[in-house]
Amino acid sequence: MAENLVILSPHFPPHYHRFWIQAKRAGGRTLGIGDTPEEALAPEVREALTDYRAVGDLHDYDALLRTCGGYIQRFGRIERLESLNEYWLDTEARLRDDFNIPGPRTAEIGRVRRKSRMKEVFRAAGLPTAPGRLAHSLEEALAFAAEAGFPLIAKPDAGVGARDTHRLESEAQLAALFAARPAEPWFLEAFVSGALHSFDGLADRQGRPLFTTAHVFSQGILETVREGRDLFYYSLRDIPPGLEDAGLRALSAFAVRERFFHIEFFHTADGAWVPLEINLRPPGGWTTDMFNYSADADVYRAWAELLVRGESDLRYERRYHSGWCGRRRERRYAHTHNDVISRWGHHILLVETVPPVLSGPLGDTGYLFRSPSLEQLRDIARFILQPAG
């Protein structure tokens, strides 16, 4: 039994207290470390934690070492350390190294953090990949562009999500990118045209999928953020066989154990499933709630039982499609919030104000809803997002 669980930044994302409270209920000690004073934590976060220690800056590694050392002195060995947040993956791995905590270590984390290494693993799994190269100079970038052609996608090798991702249409734009940041290498990929899907879920300690689902996105996250589009994405009751096969291959190749996973694929016109990236964390936003509502399940509890006890008896059936629509405050819509609730309230399960740091892809106000009918789910989304005039 993993009794002592250290949680980095337990207050963010704000709804992740649902993980911590379940870990506490499963019998774990939930030991938080954050950069927010304890008195400023939301009541539900404080309730979910056995103990909490504030540090001035979570980037201060020495402060993290001292705080973890204090927890060990008080409670004994740390058996797990998590944030469930991609931003802290490197810090988590380093602390696991230093305190011999089970979970992904620094030597392993590069292949799920660095796009260049990630692509190598996808290829080794026999999955089709877009041509890509890590370019350390404009000369290397131009050489790759001559081979792959435009448009190109450029992103930091260890970037998070769609942050700092660029679509480049010409040599001039490529040159401008390197001129702005000449010392930084960029990972370049040929542009892939296709519908964005994800294969998502939770793997147990042996790497077996404990929960799986799939989602379809109205457009790419890059386009959503860059162009400020409204996002609609939804779960599938039946996972396409090709997507499931590709997702399971990726899980095996990356040796995913005791973790959530979010693997993005483009489904191309010729039927191929081309992997974009893998994240060993819960999908962004309120997608874990979509997991639950689509199958009347509790993946928060399942994750906690897996972490603390080593197993979970989760059983589920995907009886619904669940969907998310995000509205933007600068945009006018044909139907007011009250109109939406009046027309579709019996299908709407959550209405959330999205924190600004997450609003780029998710919108400022999000609606989570479900229906057994995909056609009806799309009708709800059209009603919510219909523009005024």
Secondary structure as GFF3:
##gff-version 3
##sequence-region A 1 389
A	DSSP	beta_strand	4	8	.	.	.	ID=ss1
A	DSSP	three_ten_helix	14	16	.	.	.	ID=ss2
A	DSSP	alpha_helix	17	25	.	.	.	ID=ss3
A	DSSP	beta_strand	29	34	.	.	.	ID=ss4
A	DSSP	three_ten_helix	38	40	.	.	.	ID=ss5
A	DSSP	alpha_helix	43	48	.	.	.	ID=ss6
A	DSSP	beta_strand	51	54	.	.	.	ID=ss7
A	DSSP	alpha_helix	61	75	.	.	.	ID=ss8
A	DSSP	beta_strand	80	82	.	.	.	ID=ss9
A	DSSP	three_ten_helix	86	88	.	.	.	ID=ss10
A	DSSP	alpha_helix	89	99	.	.	.	ID=ss11
A	DSSP	alpha_helix	106	113	.	.	.	ID=ss12
A	DSSP	alpha_helix	115	124	.	.	.	ID=ss13
A	DSSP	beta_strand	132	135	.	.	.	ID=ss14
A	DSSP	alpha_helix	138	148	.	.	.	ID=ss15
A	DSSP	beta_strand	152	155	.	.	.	ID=ss16
A	DSSP	beta_strand	166	168	.	.	.	ID=ss17
A	DSSP	alpha_helix	171	180	.	.	.	ID=ss18
A	DSSP	beta_strand	186	190	.	.	.	ID=ss19
A	DSSP	beta_strand	195	203	.	.	.	ID=ss20
A	DSSP	beta_strand	209	217	.	.	.	ID=ss21
A	DSSP	alpha_helix	221	227	.	.	.	ID=ss22
A	DSSP	beta_strand	231	235	.	.	.	ID=ss23
A	DSSP	alpha_helix	241	253	.	.	.	ID=ss24
A	DSSP	beta_strand	260	267	.	.	.	ID=ss25
A	DSSP	beta_strand	273	279	.	.	.	ID=ss26
A	DSSP	alpha_helix	287	295	.	.	.	ID=ss27
A	DSSP	alpha_helix	299	309	.	.	.	ID=ss28
A	DSSP	beta_strand	321	327	.	.	.	ID=ss29
A	DSSP	alpha_helix	337	344	.	.	.	ID=ss30
A	DSSP	beta_strand	348	353	.	.	.	ID=ss31
A	DSSP	three_ten_helix	356	358	.	.	.	ID=ss32
A	DSSP	alpha_helix	359	362	.	.	.	ID=ss33
A	DSSP	beta_strand	365	371	.	.	.	ID=ss34
A	DSSP	alpha_helix	374	385	.	.	.	ID=ss35
###
